[in-house]
Amino acid sequence: MEAASIDTANTKRDNHLRSQDFFWVERHPTIVFESVRAAREAGGVALVGRLTVRGVTREITVPVRVEVTPDRFVARGEFSLKRTDYEINYQSVLNPVGDVVDVGFVFRGRRAGPDGRAVDRKHAVAWWGSVPTRQPCASRRSFARSTGGSWPR
């Protein structure tokens, strides 16, 4: 995803998140997850991959719940990471920022129509937030409406 697309519904906070203090989008324009392998586990799949944030790559395991029907695909997951593991070290005495960040996502897709074009465009939802406040945000390009802080269903 494009790191600059972050949208928490607060322009001042979004600009700060894009700055060198956090994602440093001028130098690191994308956040990338590259899957390496998947293994079945109770209730879903354990997806192992490399997450690159701010130019730092770490292997992580993400539990994913998958629903597949003849016409659609939905994958949901949640995981936590330490922002300092990705060299995001900003801290403020007046507004402390937690080190553990919860990340949640939903990917949805529909089977393509007879002409090969997607019946419904695939989209993703993500929220980021420091524990315990979980401030919602999403990529404007991939998710056009605010989640309002609730987990999308």
CNS distance restraints for C-alpha pairs under 8 A (distance, minus, plus):
assign (resid   1 and name CA) (resid   5 and name CA) 7.73 0.50 0.50
assign (resid   1 and name CA) (resid  30 and name CA) 5.56 0.50 0.50
assign (resid   1 and name CA) (resid  31 and name CA) 5.32 0.50 0.50
assign (resid   1 and name CA) (resid  32 and name CA) 6.45 0.50 0.50
assign (resid   1 and name CA) (resid 139 and name CA) 7.63 0.50 0.50
assign (resid   2 and name CA) (resid   6 and name CA) 7.83 0.50 0.50
assign (resid   2 and name CA) (resid  29 and name CA) 5.86 0.50 0.50
assign (resid   2 and name CA) (resid  30 and name CA) 4.52 0.50 0.50
assign (resid   2 and name CA) (resid  31 and name CA) 6.33 0.50 0.50
assign (resid   2 and name CA) (resid 139 and name CA) 7.82 0.50 0.50
assign (resid   3 and name CA) (resid  18 and name CA) 7.20 0.50 0.50
assign (resid   3 and name CA) (resid  23 and name CA) 6.83 0.50 0.50
assign (resid   3 and name CA) (resid  25 and name CA) 5.93 0.50 0.50
assign (resid   3 and name CA) (resid  28 and name CA) 7.60 0.50 0.50
assign (resid   3 and name CA) (resid  29 and name CA) 5.39 0.50 0.50
assign (resid   3 and name CA) (resid  30 and name CA) 5.00 0.50 0.50
assign (resid   3 and name CA) (resid  31 and name CA) 5.92 0.50 0.50
assign (resid   4 and name CA) (resid  18 and name CA) 6.04 0.50 0.50
assign (resid   4 and name CA) (resid  25 and name CA) 5.94 0.50 0.50
assign (resid   4 and name CA) (resid  29 and name CA) 6.66 0.50 0.50
assign (resid   4 and name CA) (resid  30 and name CA) 7.91 0.50 0.50
assign (resid   5 and name CA) (resid 138 and name CA) 7.79 0.50 0.50
assign (resid   5 and name CA) (resid 139 and name CA) 5.00 0.50 0.50
assign (resid   5 and name CA) (resid 140 and name CA) 5.83 0.50 0.50
assign (resid   5 and name CA) (resid 141 and name CA) 7.06 0.50 0.50
assign (resid   6 and name CA) (resid  14 and name CA) 6.47 0.50 0.50
assign (resid   6 and name CA) (resid  17 and name CA) 7.97 0.50 0.50
assign (resid   6 and name CA) (resid  18 and name CA) 7.84 0.50 0.50
assign (resid   6 and name CA) (resid 137 and name CA) 6.51 0.50 0.50
assign (resid   6 and name CA) (resid 138 and name CA) 5.87 0.50 0.50
assign (resid   6 and name CA) (resid 139 and name CA) 5.09 0.50 0.50
assign (resid   6 and name CA) (resid 140 and name CA) 6.97 0.50 0.50
assign (resid   7 and name CA) (resid  11 and name CA) 7.77 0.50 0.50
assign (resid   7 and name CA) (resid  14 and name CA) 6.07 0.50 0.50
assign (resid   7 and name CA) (resid 137 and name CA) 5.14 0.50 0.50
assign (resid   7 and name CA) (resid 138 and name CA) 5.43 0.50 0.50
assign (resid   7 and name CA) (resid 139 and name CA) 6.02 0.50 0.50
assign (resid   7 and name CA) (resid 140 and name CA) 6.37 0.50 0.50
assign (resid   8 and name CA) (resid  13 and name CA) 7.38 0.50 0.50
assign (resid   8 and name CA) (resid  14 and name CA) 6.26 0.50 0.50
assign (resid   8 and name CA) (resid 135 and name CA) 7.23 0.50 0.50
assign (resid   8 and name CA) (resid 136 and name CA) 5.87 0.50 0.50
assign (resid   8 and name CA) (resid 137 and name CA) 4.10 0.50 0.50
assign (resid   8 and name CA) (resid 138 and name CA) 6.76 0.50 0.50
assign (resid   9 and name CA) (resid  14 and name CA) 7.78 0.50 0.50
assign (resid   9 and name CA) (resid 137 and name CA) 7.23 0.50 0.50
assign (resid   9 and name CA) (resid 146 and name CA) 7.83 0.50 0.50
assign (resid  10 and name CA) (resid  14 and name CA) 6.04 0.50 0.50
assign (resid  11 and name CA) (resid  15 and name CA) 6.08 0.50 0.50
assign (resid  12 and name CA) (resid  16 and name CA) 6.31 0.50 0.50
assign (resid  13 and name CA) (resid  17 and name CA) 6.14 0.50 0.50
assign (resid  14 and name CA) (resid  18 and name CA) 6.28 0.50 0.50
assign (resid  15 and name CA) (resid  19 and name CA) 6.37 0.50 0.50
assign (resid  16 and name CA) (resid  21 and name CA) 7.15 0.50 0.50
assign (resid  16 and name CA) (resid  22 and name CA) 7.27 0.50 0.50
assign (resid  17 and name CA) (resid  21 and name CA) 7.02 0.50 0.50
assign (resid  17 and name CA) (resid  22 and name CA) 5.10 0.50 0.50
assign (resid  17 and name CA) (resid  23 and name CA) 6.00 0.50 0.50
assign (resid  17 and name CA) (resid  24 and name CA) 7.74 0.50 0.50
assign (resid  18 and name CA) (resid  22 and name CA) 6.33 0.50 0.50
assign (resid  18 and name CA) (resid  23 and name CA) 5.28 0.50 0.50
assign (resid  18 and name CA) (resid  24 and name CA) 5.46 0.50 0.50
assign (resid  18 and name CA) (resid  25 and name CA) 5.44 0.50 0.50
assign (resid  19 and name CA) (resid  23 and name CA) 6.23 0.50 0.50
assign (resid  19 and name CA) (resid  24 and name CA) 4.72 0.50 0.50
assign (resid  19 and name CA) (resid  25 and name CA) 6.65 0.50 0.50
assign (resid  19 and name CA) (resid  26 and name CA) 7.96 0.50 0.50
assign (resid  20 and name CA) (resid  24 and name CA) 4.04 0.50 0.50
assign (resid  20 and name CA) (resid  25 and name CA) 7.52 0.50 0.50
assign (resid  21 and name CA) (resid  88 and name CA) 6.75 0.50 0.50
assign (resid  21 and name CA) (resid  89 and name CA) 7.21 0.50 0.50
assign (resid  21 and name CA) (resid  90 and name CA) 5.38 0.50 0.50
assign (resid  22 and name CA) (resid  88 and name CA) 5.28 0.50 0.50
assign (resid  22 and name CA) (resid  89 and name CA) 7.50 0.50 0.50
assign (resid  22 and name CA) (resid  90 and name CA) 6.73 0.50 0.50
assign (resid  23 and name CA) (resid  28 and name CA) 7.03 0.50 0.50
assign (resid  23 and name CA) (resid  53 and name CA) 7.37 0.50 0.50
assign (resid  23 and name CA) (resid  54 and name CA) 5.66 0.50 0.50
assign (resid  23 and name CA) (resid  88 and name CA) 7.22 0.50 0.50
assign (resid  24 and name CA) (resid  28 and name CA) 5.91 0.50 0.50
assign (resid  24 and name CA) (resid  29 and name CA) 7.65 0.50 0.50
assign (resid  24 and name CA) (resid  54 and name CA) 6.75 0.50 0.50
assign (resid  25 and name CA) (resid  29 and name CA) 4.49 0.50 0.50
assign (resid  25 and name CA) (resid  30 and name CA) 7.41 0.50 0.50
assign (resid  25 and name CA) (resid  54 and name CA) 7.84 0.50 0.50
assign (resid  27 and name CA) (resid  54 and name CA) 7.91 0.50 0.50
assign (resid  28 and name CA) (resid  53 and name CA) 7.74 0.50 0.50
assign (resid  28 and name CA) (resid  54 and name CA) 5.29 0.50 0.50
assign (resid  28 and name CA) (resid  55 and name CA) 6.19 0.50 0.50
assign (resid  30 and name CA) (resid  53 and name CA) 7.47 0.50 0.50
assign (resid  30 and name CA) (resid  54 and name CA) 7.90 0.50 0.50
assign (resid  31 and name CA) (resid  51 and name CA) 7.53 0.50 0.50
assign (resid  31 and name CA) (resid  52 and name CA) 5.72 0.50 0.50
assign (resid  31 and name CA) (resid  53 and name CA) 5.08 0.50 0.50
assign (resid  31 and name CA) (resid  54 and name CA) 7.26 0.50 0.50
assign (resid  32 and name CA) (resid  50 and name CA) 7.87 0.50 0.50
assign (resid  32 and name CA) (resid  51 and name CA) 5.72 0.50 0.50
assign (resid  32 and name CA) (resid  52 and name CA) 5.12 0.50 0.50
assign (resid  32 and name CA) (resid  53 and name CA) 6.91 0.50 0.50
assign (resid  33 and name CA) (resid  49 and name CA) 6.50 0.50 0.50
assign (resid  33 and name CA) (resid  50 and name CA) 5.56 0.50 0.50
assign (resid  33 and name CA) (resid  51 and name CA) 4.41 0.50 0.50
assign (resid  33 and name CA) (resid  52 and name CA) 6.38 0.50 0.50
assign (resid  34 and name CA) (resid  49 and name CA) 5.31 0.50 0.50
assign (resid  34 and name CA) (resid  50 and name CA) 5.16 0.50 0.50
assign (resid  34 and name CA) (resid  51 and name CA) 6.54 0.50 0.50
assign (resid  35 and name CA) (resid  47 and name CA) 6.83 0.50 0.50
assign (resid  35 and name CA) (resid  48 and name CA) 5.91 0.50 0.50
assign (resid  35 and name CA) (resid  49 and name CA) 4.00 0.50 0.50
assign (resid  35 and name CA) (resid  50 and name CA) 6.42 0.50 0.50
assign (resid  36 and name CA) (resid  47 and name CA) 7.70 0.50 0.50
assign (resid  36 and name CA) (resid  48 and name CA) 5.63 0.50 0.50
assign (resid  36 and name CA) (resid  49 and name CA) 4.73 0.50 0.50
assign (resid  36 and name CA) (resid  50 and name CA) 7.25 0.50 0.50
assign (resid  37 and name CA) (resid  47 and name CA) 6.14 0.50 0.50
assign (resid  37 and name CA) (resid  48 and name CA) 5.35 0.50 0.50
assign (resid  37 and name CA) (resid  49 and name CA) 6.84 0.50 0.50
assign (resid  38 and name CA) (resid  45 and name CA) 6.33 0.50 0.50
assign (resid  38 and name CA) (resid  46 and name CA) 5.54 0.50 0.50
assign (resid  38 and name CA) (resid  47 and name CA) 4.47 0.50 0.50
assign (resid  38 and name CA) (resid  48 and name CA) 5.99 0.50 0.50
assign (resid  39 and name CA) (resid  45 and name CA) 5.53 0.50 0.50
assign (resid  39 and name CA) (resid  46 and name CA) 5.26 0.50 0.50
assign (resid  39 and name CA) (resid  47 and name CA) 6.71 0.50 0.50
assign (resid  40 and name CA) (resid  44 and name CA) 6.10 0.50 0.50
assign (resid  40 and name CA) (resid  45 and name CA) 4.48 0.50 0.50
assign (resid  40 and name CA) (resid  46 and name CA) 6.28 0.50 0.50
assign (resid  41 and name CA) (resid  45 and name CA) 5.25 0.50 0.50
assign (resid  41 and name CA) (resid  46 and name CA) 6.37 0.50 0.50
assign (resid  43 and name CA) (resid  65 and name CA) 6.23 0.50 0.50
assign (resid  44 and name CA) (resid  63 and name CA) 7.10 0.50 0.50
assign (resid  44 and name CA) (resid  64 and name CA) 5.61 0.50 0.50
assign (resid  44 and name CA) (resid  65 and name CA) 4.40 0.50 0.50
assign (resid  44 and name CA) (resid  66 and name CA) 5.81 0.50 0.50
assign (resid  45 and name CA) (resid  63 and name CA) 5.88 0.50 0.50
assign (resid  45 and name CA) (resid  64 and name CA) 5.16 0.50 0.50
assign (resid  45 and name CA) (resid  65 and name CA) 6.38 0.50 0.50
assign (resid  45 and name CA) (resid  66 and name CA) 7.35 0.50 0.50
assign (resid  46 and name CA) (resid  61 and name CA) 6.32 0.50 0.50
assign (resid  46 and name CA) (resid  62 and name CA) 5.68 0.50 0.50
assign (resid  46 and name CA) (resid  63 and name CA) 4.56 0.50 0.50
assign (resid  46 and name CA) (resid  64 and name CA) 6.13 0.50 0.50
assign (resid  47 and name CA) (resid  61 and name CA) 5.54 0.50 0.50
assign (resid  47 and name CA) (resid  62 and name CA) 5.06 0.50 0.50
assign (resid  47 and name CA) (resid  63 and name CA) 6.15 0.50 0.50
assign (resid  47 and name CA) (resid  64 and name CA) 6.78 0.50 0.50
assign (resid  48 and name CA) (resid  59 and name CA) 7.04 0.50 0.50
assign (resid  48 and name CA) (resid  60 and name CA) 5.79 0.50 0.50
assign (resid  48 and name CA) (resid  61 and name CA) 4.37 0.50 0.50
assign (resid  48 and name CA) (resid  62 and name CA) 6.30 0.50 0.50
assign (resid  49 and name CA) (resid  59 and name CA) 5.47 0.50 0.50
assign (resid  49 and name CA) (resid  60 and name CA) 5.66 0.50 0.50
assign (resid  49 and name CA) (resid  61 and name CA) 6.50 0.50 0.50
assign (resid  50 and name CA) (resid  57 and name CA) 6.16 0.50 0.50
assign (resid  50 and name CA) (resid  58 and name CA) 5.47 0.50 0.50
assign (resid  50 and name CA) (resid  59 and name CA) 4.33 0.50 0.50
assign (resid  50 and name CA) (resid  60 and name CA) 6.19 0.50 0.50
assign (resid  51 and name CA) (resid  57 and name CA) 5.44 0.50 0.50
assign (resid  51 and name CA) (resid  58 and name CA) 5.50 0.50 0.50
assign (resid  51 and name CA) (resid  59 and name CA) 6.20 0.50 0.50
assign (resid  51 and name CA) (resid  60 and name CA) 6.81 0.50 0.50
assign (resid  52 and name CA) (resid  56 and name CA) 5.29 0.50 0.50
assign (resid  52 and name CA) (resid  57 and name CA) 4.17 0.50 0.50
assign (resid  52 and name CA) (resid  58 and name CA) 6.58 0.50 0.50
assign (resid  53 and name CA) (resid  57 and name CA) 6.63 0.50 0.50
assign (resid  53 and name CA) (resid  86 and name CA) 6.07 0.50 0.50
assign (resid  54 and name CA) (resid  86 and name CA) 6.46 0.50 0.50
assign (resid  54 and name CA) (resid  87 and name CA) 7.27 0.50 0.50
assign (resid  54 and name CA) (resid  88 and name CA) 7.87 0.50 0.50
assign (resid  55 and name CA) (resid  86 and name CA) 7.80 0.50 0.50
assign (resid  56 and name CA) (resid  86 and name CA) 5.45 0.50 0.50
assign (resid  56 and name CA) (resid  87 and name CA) 7.42 0.50 0.50
assign (resid  57 and name CA) (resid  86 and name CA) 7.63 0.50 0.50
assign (resid  62 and name CA) (resid  77 and name CA) 6.84 0.50 0.50
assign (resid  62 and name CA) (resid  78 and name CA) 6.97 0.50 0.50
assign (resid  62 and name CA) (resid  79 and name CA) 6.07 0.50 0.50
assign (resid  63 and name CA) (resid  77 and name CA) 5.86 0.50 0.50
assign (resid  63 and name CA) (resid  78 and name CA) 6.88 0.50 0.50
assign (resid  63 and name CA) (resid  79 and name CA) 7.42 0.50 0.50
assign (resid  64 and name CA) (resid  75 and name CA) 6.28 0.50 0.50
assign (resid  64 and name CA) (resid  76 and name CA) 5.48 0.50 0.50
assign (resid  64 and name CA) (resid  77 and name CA) 4.52 0.50 0.50
assign (resid  64 and name CA) (resid  78 and name CA) 7.48 0.50 0.50
assign (resid  65 and name CA) (resid  75 and name CA) 5.60 0.50 0.50
assign (resid  65 and name CA) (resid  76 and name CA) 5.22 0.50 0.50
assign (resid  65 and name CA) (resid  77 and name CA) 6.28 0.50 0.50
assign (resid  66 and name CA) (resid  73 and name CA) 7.40 0.50 0.50
assign (resid  66 and name CA) (resid  74 and name CA) 5.75 0.50 0.50
assign (resid  66 and name CA) (resid  75 and name CA) 4.46 0.50 0.50
assign (resid  66 and name CA) (resid  76 and name CA) 6.57 0.50 0.50
assign (resid  67 and name CA) (resid  73 and name CA) 5.81 0.50 0.50
assign (resid  67 and name CA) (resid  74 and name CA) 5.13 0.50 0.50
assign (resid  67 and name CA) (resid  75 and name CA) 6.43 0.50 0.50
assign (resid  68 and name CA) (resid  72 and name CA) 5.95 0.50 0.50
assign (resid  68 and name CA) (resid  73 and name CA) 4.64 0.50 0.50
assign (resid  68 and name CA) (resid  74 and name CA) 6.54 0.50 0.50
assign (resid  69 and name CA) (resid  73 and name CA) 6.50 0.50 0.50
assign (resid  70 and name CA) (resid 111 and name CA) 7.73 0.50 0.50
assign (resid  71 and name CA) (resid 110 and name CA) 5.64 0.50 0.50
assign (resid  71 and name CA) (resid 111 and name CA) 5.14 0.50 0.50
assign (resid  72 and name CA) (resid 108 and name CA) 7.36 0.50 0.50
assign (resid  72 and name CA) (resid 109 and name CA) 5.59 0.50 0.50
assign (resid  72 and name CA) (resid 110 and name CA) 4.31 0.50 0.50
assign (resid  72 and name CA) (resid 111 and name CA) 5.97 0.50 0.50
assign (resid  73 and name CA) (resid 107 and name CA) 7.89 0.50 0.50
assign (resid  73 and name CA) (resid 108 and name CA) 5.66 0.50 0.50
assign (resid  73 and name CA) (resid 109 and name CA) 5.11 0.50 0.50
assign (resid  73 and name CA) (resid 110 and name CA) 6.33 0.50 0.50
assign (resid  74 and name CA) (resid 106 and name CA) 6.96 0.50 0.50
assign (resid  74 and name CA) (resid 107 and name CA) 5.63 0.50 0.50
assign (resid  74 and name CA) (resid 108 and name CA) 4.57 0.50 0.50
assign (resid  74 and name CA) (resid 109 and name CA) 6.58 0.50 0.50
assign (resid  75 and name CA) (resid 106 and name CA) 5.66 0.50 0.50
assign (resid  75 and name CA) (resid 107 and name CA) 5.18 0.50 0.50
assign (resid  75 and name CA) (resid 108 and name CA) 6.65 0.50 0.50
assign (resid  76 and name CA) (resid 104 and name CA) 7.60 0.50 0.50
assign (resid  76 and name CA) (resid 105 and name CA) 5.70 0.50 0.50
assign (resid  76 and name CA) (resid 106 and name CA) 4.48 0.50 0.50
assign (resid  76 and name CA) (resid 107 and name CA) 6.55 0.50 0.50
assign (resid  77 and name CA) (resid 104 and name CA) 5.70 0.50 0.50
assign (resid  77 and name CA) (resid 105 and name CA) 5.53 0.50 0.50
assign (resid  77 and name CA) (resid 106 and name CA) 6.73 0.50 0.50
assign (resid  78 and name CA) (resid 102 and name CA) 7.17 0.50 0.50
assign (resid  78 and name CA) (resid 103 and name CA) 5.61 0.50 0.50
assign (resid  78 and name CA) (resid 104 and name CA) 4.23 0.50 0.50
assign (resid  78 and name CA) (resid 105 and name CA) 6.49 0.50 0.50
assign (resid  79 and name CA) (resid 102 and name CA) 5.93 0.50 0.50
assign (resid  79 and name CA) (resid 103 and name CA) 5.43 0.50 0.50
assign (resid  79 and name CA) (resid 104 and name CA) 6.54 0.50 0.50
assign (resid  80 and name CA) (resid 100 and name CA) 6.45 0.50 0.50
assign (resid  80 and name CA) (resid 101 and name CA) 5.48 0.50 0.50
assign (resid  80 and name CA) (resid 102 and name CA) 4.42 0.50 0.50
assign (resid  80 and name CA) (resid 103 and name CA) 5.95 0.50 0.50
assign (resid  81 and name CA) (resid  85 and name CA) 7.83 0.50 0.50
assign (resid  81 and name CA) (resid 100 and name CA) 5.59 0.50 0.50
assign (resid  81 and name CA) (resid 101 and name CA) 5.39 0.50 0.50
assign (resid  81 and name CA) (resid 102 and name CA) 6.64 0.50 0.50
assign (resid  81 and name CA) (resid 103 and name CA) 7.79 0.50 0.50
assign (resid  82 and name CA) (resid  86 and name CA) 7.42 0.50 0.50
assign (resid  82 and name CA) (resid  99 and name CA) 5.30 0.50 0.50
assign (resid  82 and name CA) (resid 100 and name CA) 4.56 0.50 0.50
assign (resid  82 and name CA) (resid 101 and name CA) 6.11 0.50 0.50
assign (resid  83 and name CA) (resid  87 and name CA) 6.74 0.50 0.50
assign (resid  83 and name CA) (resid  88 and name CA) 5.31 0.50 0.50
assign (resid  83 and name CA) (resid  89 and name CA) 7.17 0.50 0.50
assign (resid  83 and name CA) (resid  99 and name CA) 5.48 0.50 0.50
assign (resid  83 and name CA) (resid 100 and name CA) 6.35 0.50 0.50
assign (resid  83 and name CA) (resid 101 and name CA) 6.58 0.50 0.50
assign (resid  84 and name CA) (resid  88 and name CA) 4.95 0.50 0.50
assign (resid  84 and name CA) (resid  89 and name CA) 5.32 0.50 0.50
assign (resid  84 and name CA) (resid  99 and name CA) 6.46 0.50 0.50
assign (resid  90 and name CA) (resid  97 and name CA) 7.77 0.50 0.50
assign (resid  91 and name CA) (resid  95 and name CA) 7.85 0.50 0.50
assign (resid  91 and name CA) (resid  96 and name CA) 6.01 0.50 0.50
assign (resid  91 and name CA) (resid  97 and name CA) 5.96 0.50 0.50
assign (resid  92 and name CA) (resid  96 and name CA) 5.03 0.50 0.50
assign (resid  92 and name CA) (resid  97 and name CA) 6.98 0.50 0.50
assign (resid  97 and name CA) (resid 130 and name CA) 6.51 0.50 0.50
assign (resid  98 and name CA) (resid 130 and name CA) 5.15 0.50 0.50
assign (resid  98 and name CA) (resid 131 and name CA) 6.11 0.50 0.50
assign (resid  99 and name CA) (resid 130 and name CA) 7.00 0.50 0.50
assign (resid 100 and name CA) (resid 130 and name CA) 6.10 0.50 0.50
assign (resid 100 and name CA) (resid 131 and name CA) 6.22 0.50 0.50
assign (resid 101 and name CA) (resid 128 and name CA) 6.59 0.50 0.50
assign (resid 101 and name CA) (resid 129 and name CA) 5.55 0.50 0.50
assign (resid 101 and name CA) (resid 130 and name CA) 4.72 0.50 0.50
assign (resid 101 and name CA) (resid 131 and name CA) 6.14 0.50 0.50
assign (resid 102 and name CA) (resid 127 and name CA) 7.87 0.50 0.50
assign (resid 102 and name CA) (resid 128 and name CA) 5.91 0.50 0.50
assign (resid 102 and name CA) (resid 129 and name CA) 5.86 0.50 0.50
assign (resid 102 and name CA) (resid 130 and name CA) 6.62 0.50 0.50
assign (resid 102 and name CA) (resid 131 and name CA) 6.87 0.50 0.50
assign (resid 102 and name CA) (resid 134 and name CA) 7.24 0.50 0.50
assign (resid 103 and name CA) (resid 126 and name CA) 6.81 0.50 0.50
assign (resid 103 and name CA) (resid 127 and name CA) 5.85 0.50 0.50
assign (resid 103 and name CA) (resid 128 and name CA) 5.13 0.50 0.50
assign (resid 103 and name CA) (resid 129 and name CA) 7.32 0.50 0.50
assign (resid 104 and name CA) (resid 125 and name CA) 7.77 0.50 0.50
assign (resid 104 and name CA) (resid 126 and name CA) 5.36 0.50 0.50
assign (resid 104 and name CA) (resid 127 and name CA) 5.68 0.50 0.50
assign (resid 104 and name CA) (resid 128 and name CA) 7.23 0.50 0.50
assign (resid 105 and name CA) (resid 124 and name CA) 6.66 0.50 0.50
assign (resid 105 and name CA) (resid 125 and name CA) 5.14 0.50 0.50
assign (resid 105 and name CA) (resid 126 and name CA) 4.45 0.50 0.50
assign (resid 105 and name CA) (resid 127 and name CA) 7.03 0.50 0.50
assign (resid 106 and name CA) (resid 124 and name CA) 5.44 0.50 0.50
assign (resid 106 and name CA) (resid 125 and name CA) 5.18 0.50 0.50
assign (resid 106 and name CA) (resid 126 and name CA) 6.93 0.50 0.50
assign (resid 106 and name CA) (resid 152 and name CA) 7.67 0.50 0.50
assign (resid 107 and name CA) (resid 122 and name CA) 7.11 0.50 0.50
assign (resid 107 and name CA) (resid 123 and name CA) 5.93 0.50 0.50
assign (resid 107 and name CA) (resid 124 and name CA) 4.60 0.50 0.50
assign (resid 107 and name CA) (resid 125 and name CA) 6.82 0.50 0.50
assign (resid 108 and name CA) (resid 122 and name CA) 5.45 0.50 0.50
assign (resid 108 and name CA) (resid 123 and name CA) 5.80 0.50 0.50
assign (resid 108 and name CA) (resid 124 and name CA) 6.68 0.50 0.50
assign (resid 109 and name CA) (resid 120 and name CA) 7.00 0.50 0.50
assign (resid 109 and name CA) (resid 121 and name CA) 6.72 0.50 0.50
assign (resid 109 and name CA) (resid 122 and name CA) 4.55 0.50 0.50
assign (resid 109 and name CA) (resid 123 and name CA) 7.17 0.50 0.50
assign (resid 110 and name CA) (resid 118 and name CA) 6.81 0.50 0.50
assign (resid 110 and name CA) (resid 119 and name CA) 6.25 0.50 0.50
assign (resid 110 and name CA) (resid 120 and name CA) 5.71 0.50 0.50
assign (resid 110 and name CA) (resid 121 and name CA) 7.31 0.50 0.50
assign (resid 110 and name CA) (resid 122 and name CA) 7.05 0.50 0.50
assign (resid 111 and name CA) (resid 118 and name CA) 6.52 0.50 0.50
assign (resid 111 and name CA) (resid 119 and name CA) 6.56 0.50 0.50
assign (resid 111 and name CA) (resid 120 and name CA) 7.98 0.50 0.50
assign (resid 112 and name CA) (resid 116 and name CA) 5.43 0.50 0.50
assign (resid 112 and name CA) (resid 117 and name CA) 5.36 0.50 0.50
assign (resid 112 and name CA) (resid 118 and name CA) 4.13 0.50 0.50
assign (resid 112 and name CA) (resid 119 and name CA) 5.32 0.50 0.50
assign (resid 112 and name CA) (resid 120 and name CA) 7.89 0.50 0.50
assign (resid 113 and name CA) (resid 117 and name CA) 5.69 0.50 0.50
assign (resid 113 and name CA) (resid 118 and name CA) 5.94 0.50 0.50
assign (resid 113 and name CA) (resid 119 and name CA) 5.50 0.50 0.50
assign (resid 123 and name CA) (resid 142 and name CA) 5.35 0.50 0.50
assign (resid 123 and name CA) (resid 143 and name CA) 6.60 0.50 0.50
assign (resid 124 and name CA) (resid 142 and name CA) 5.64 0.50 0.50
assign (resid 124 and name CA) (resid 143 and name CA) 6.38 0.50 0.50
assign (resid 125 and name CA) (resid 138 and name CA) 6.16 0.50 0.50
assign (resid 125 and name CA) (resid 139 and name CA) 7.52 0.50 0.50
assign (resid 125 and name CA) (resid 142 and name CA) 7.01 0.50 0.50
assign (resid 125 and name CA) (resid 143 and name CA) 5.92 0.50 0.50
assign (resid 125 and name CA) (resid 152 and name CA) 7.88 0.50 0.50
assign (resid 126 and name CA) (resid 137 and name CA) 6.74 0.50 0.50
assign (resid 126 and name CA) (resid 138 and name CA) 5.26 0.50 0.50
assign (resid 126 and name CA) (resid 139 and name CA) 7.43 0.50 0.50
assign (resid 127 and name CA) (resid 134 and name CA) 7.73 0.50 0.50
assign (resid 127 and name CA) (resid 135 and name CA) 7.36 0.50 0.50
assign (resid 127 and name CA) (resid 136 and name CA) 4.85 0.50 0.50
assign (resid 127 and name CA) (resid 137 and name CA) 4.79 0.50 0.50
assign (resid 127 and name CA) (resid 138 and name CA) 5.77 0.50 0.50
assign (resid 128 and name CA) (resid 134 and name CA) 6.45 0.50 0.50
assign (resid 128 and name CA) (resid 135 and name CA) 6.39 0.50 0.50
assign (resid 128 and name CA) (resid 136 and name CA) 5.91 0.50 0.50
assign (resid 128 and name CA) (resid 137 and name CA) 6.09 0.50 0.50
assign (resid 129 and name CA) (resid 133 and name CA) 6.47 0.50 0.50
assign (resid 129 and name CA) (resid 134 and name CA) 3.84 0.50 0.50
assign (resid 129 and name CA) (resid 135 and name CA) 4.65 0.50 0.50
assign (resid 129 and name CA) (resid 136 and name CA) 6.49 0.50 0.50
assign (resid 130 and name CA) (resid 134 and name CA) 5.47 0.50 0.50
assign (resid 130 and name CA) (resid 135 and name CA) 7.17 0.50 0.50
assign (resid 134 and name CA) (resid 149 and name CA) 7.47 0.50 0.50
assign (resid 135 and name CA) (resid 149 and name CA) 6.74 0.50 0.50
assign (resid 136 and name CA) (resid 147 and name CA) 6.90 0.50 0.50
assign (resid 136 and name CA) (resid 148 and name CA) 6.87 0.50 0.50
assign (resid 136 and name CA) (resid 149 and name CA) 5.05 0.50 0.50
assign (resid 137 and name CA) (resid 146 and name CA) 7.45 0.50 0.50
assign (resid 137 and name CA) (resid 147 and name CA) 7.69 0.50 0.50
assign (resid 138 and name CA) (resid 142 and name CA) 7.59 0.50 0.50
assign (resid 138 and name CA) (resid 143 and name CA) 6.20 0.50 0.50
assign (resid 138 and name CA) (resid 146 and name CA) 7.42 0.50 0.50
assign (resid 139 and name CA) (resid 143 and name CA) 5.76 0.50 0.50
assign (resid 139 and name CA) (resid 144 and name CA) 7.81 0.50 0.50
assign (resid 140 and name CA) (resid 144 and name CA) 5.43 0.50 0.50
assign (resid 140 and name CA) (resid 145 and name CA) 7.97 0.50 0.50
assign (resid 147 and name CA) (resid 151 and name CA) 7.08 0.50 0.50
assign (resid 147 and name CA) (resid 152 and name CA) 6.74 0.50 0.50
